[in-house]
Amino acid sequence: MDVLYFAWVRERIGLPKEQVETSATTVAELVDELVAREERYAAAFADRDALRVAVDQDLTDFSASLAGVREVAFFPPMTGG
């Protein structure tokens, strides 16, 4: 699946997007796998409460299923104006 990173998440990881092979069944498990990879992922996901997630472009939460998912995106909360 494609995993996309936006704003400071992208800056900490150093990539805007990557293709990920995963055995994770939820977004939270995917994040656990990413954090176990390297320190830069651990830094990006250190405060999960400060992140939002979208699965196939629909906002959801970290308990969301990854069954059949093609894209997961992580980004900080957005403000409007």
Rosetta silent file (secondary structure, phi, psi, omega in degrees, C-alpha in Angstrom):
SEQUENCE: MDVLYFAWVRERIGLPKEQVETSATTVAELVDELVAREERYAAAFADRDALRVAVDQDLTDFSASLAGVREVAFFPPMTGG
SCORE:     score description
SCORE:     0.000 S_00000001
   1 L     0.000  157.821  175.048    0.000    0.000    0.000 S_00000001
   2 E   -86.102  135.595  174.354    1.048    3.619   -0.400 S_00000001
   3 E  -119.328  123.724 -177.235    1.797    5.502    2.797 S_00000001
   4 E  -110.740  143.700 -179.591    1.814    9.292    2.512 S_00000001
   5 E  -126.123  134.911 -178.418    3.307   11.771    4.965 S_00000001
   6 L  -125.304  154.248  175.179    2.433   15.473    5.138 S_00000001
   7 L    56.948 -133.157 -175.214    3.831   18.594    6.853 S_00000001
   8 H   -69.089  -19.574  174.875    6.136   17.934    9.812 S_00000001
   9 H   -64.482  -46.577  177.647    5.507   14.174    9.585 S_00000001
  10 H   -60.734  -42.874 -179.228    7.107   14.239    6.123 S_00000001
  11 H   -62.024  -41.539 -178.968    9.955   16.406    7.429 S_00000001
  12 H   -70.967  -36.723 -178.692   10.785   14.007   10.274 S_00000001
  13 H   -83.069  -32.036  178.732   10.629   10.891    8.107 S_00000001
  14 L    88.336   11.430  179.369   12.308   12.507    5.111 S_00000001
  15 L  -138.325  143.238  173.800    9.876   11.084    2.549 S_00000001
  16 L   -83.861  -23.906 -173.157    6.605   12.350    1.113 S_00000001
  17 E  -164.628  149.595  172.854    5.419    8.830    0.224 S_00000001
  18 E  -152.997  156.613  175.217    6.527    5.215    0.206 S_00000001
  19 E   -90.785  127.095 -175.697    5.249    1.798   -0.791 S_00000001
  20 L  -123.860  129.273  169.905    4.908   -0.420    2.296 S_00000001
  21 L   -93.919  127.695 -174.765    4.446   -4.174    2.530 S_00000001
  22 L  -142.560  152.423  171.733    2.750   -4.891    5.844 S_00000001
  23 L  -104.479    3.779 -179.383    1.118   -7.636    7.839 S_00000001
  24 L   -63.901  144.564  177.361   -0.699   -5.011    9.959 S_00000001
  25 L  -105.742  -13.226  177.729   -4.468   -5.284   10.201 S_00000001
  26 E  -134.089  165.473  176.617   -5.073   -1.780   11.619 S_00000001
  27 H   -60.386  -41.730 -179.800   -3.533    1.655   11.229 S_00000001
  28 H   -59.781  -41.336  177.818   -2.146    1.402   14.777 S_00000001
  29 H   -66.422  -37.100  175.927   -0.348   -1.848   13.914 S_00000001
  30 H   -61.097  -45.805  178.568    1.062   -0.225   10.776 S_00000001
  31 H   -60.935  -41.762  177.649    2.421    2.647   12.856 S_00000001
  32 H   -58.605  -42.340  178.018    3.970    0.133   15.282 S_00000001
  33 H   -63.854  -43.041 -179.914    5.737   -1.554   12.336 S_00000001
  34 H   -64.747  -44.502 -179.648    6.991    1.777   11.006 S_00000001
  35 H   -60.283  -34.671 -179.632    8.226    2.909   14.433 S_00000001
  36 H   -71.981  -16.467 -178.931   10.189   -0.342   14.782 S_00000001
  37 H   -66.057  -58.805 -173.305   12.034    0.392   11.518 S_00000001
  38 L  -155.830  165.838 -178.748   14.140    3.404   12.484 S_00000001
  39 H   -62.073  -34.885 -177.662   14.406    6.357   14.837 S_00000001
  40 H   -63.150  -34.003  175.963   13.028    8.826   12.280 S_00000001
  41 H   -71.410  -40.691  177.595    9.678    6.991   12.279 S_00000001
  42 H   -59.392  -40.248  178.518    9.704    6.863   16.075 S_00000001
  43 H   -66.066  -41.267 -177.860   10.211   10.645   16.109 S_00000001
  44 H   -67.849  -34.177 -175.843    7.400   11.229   13.627 S_00000001
  45 L  -107.211   18.672 -177.366    4.913    9.050   15.517 S_00000001
  46 L   -60.712  -35.722  179.998    6.026    9.885   19.069 S_00000001
  47 L  -122.881   86.246 -176.830    2.748   11.681   19.824 S_00000001
  48 H   -62.996  -25.137  177.935   -0.036    9.898   17.956 S_00000001
  49 H   -66.893  -18.732 -179.758   -2.617   12.209   19.513 S_00000001
  50 H   -90.921    7.332 -177.525   -1.032   15.020   17.482 S_00000001
  51 L  -119.451  153.602  170.781   -1.718   13.193   14.203 S_00000001
  52 E  -116.816  157.859 -179.321   -4.656   12.594   11.940 S_00000001
  53 E  -137.238  143.777  173.840   -4.990    9.680    9.555 S_00000001
  54 E  -126.617  136.620  178.001   -6.890    9.083    6.337 S_00000001
  55 E  -114.808  120.598 -174.694   -7.481    5.668    4.794 S_00000001
  56 L    47.690   43.931  174.880   -8.205    5.753    1.070 S_00000001
  57 L    68.962   17.084  173.393   -8.794    9.518    1.494 S_00000001
  58 E  -112.623  126.195  177.463  -11.405    9.147    4.253 S_00000001
  59 E   -60.597  138.054 -178.775  -10.595   10.561    7.693 S_00000001
  60 E  -152.608 -161.191  176.990  -10.569    7.855   10.324 S_00000001
  61 L  -126.764 -179.986 -173.641   -8.692    6.850   13.476 S_00000001
  62 L   -71.417  -10.167  177.414   -5.835    4.556   14.354 S_00000001
  63 L   -88.714   -1.228 -176.674   -8.159    1.617   15.019 S_00000001
  64 L   -62.570  142.330  177.904   -9.285    1.568   11.368 S_00000001
  65 E   -71.526  147.650  175.658   -8.941   -1.688    9.452 S_00000001
  66 L  -101.995    6.301 -179.013   -6.427   -1.954    6.624 S_00000001
  67 L   -59.323  119.319  177.410   -8.345   -4.707    4.800 S_00000001
  68 L    73.454    7.886 -176.717   -8.343   -3.833    1.102 S_00000001
  69 L   -76.853  139.013  177.830   -6.775   -0.424    1.713 S_00000001
  70 L  -103.586  -24.909 -174.138   -4.628    1.109   -1.029 S_00000001
  71 E  -147.338  135.675  173.817   -3.504    4.318    0.701 S_00000001
  72 E  -126.648  132.163 -179.971   -2.880    5.578    4.237 S_00000001
  73 E  -124.396  137.793  178.851   -1.982    9.221    4.879 S_00000001
  74 E  -118.367  136.106 -178.233   -0.640   10.798    8.069 S_00000001
  75 E  -159.473  157.980  175.070   -0.777   14.531    8.785 S_00000001
  76 L   -74.921  163.293  177.663   -1.108   17.012   11.646 S_00000001
  77 L   -57.508  145.945 -179.546   -4.496   18.554   12.409 S_00000001
  78 L  -103.015  148.683  174.185   -5.479   21.264    9.957 S_00000001
  79 L  -117.435  149.587 -179.625   -6.835   24.659   10.805 S_00000001
  80 L  -107.846  170.981  178.077   -9.046   26.694    8.573 S_00000001
  81 L   179.358    0.000    0.000   -9.359   30.356    8.030 S_00000001
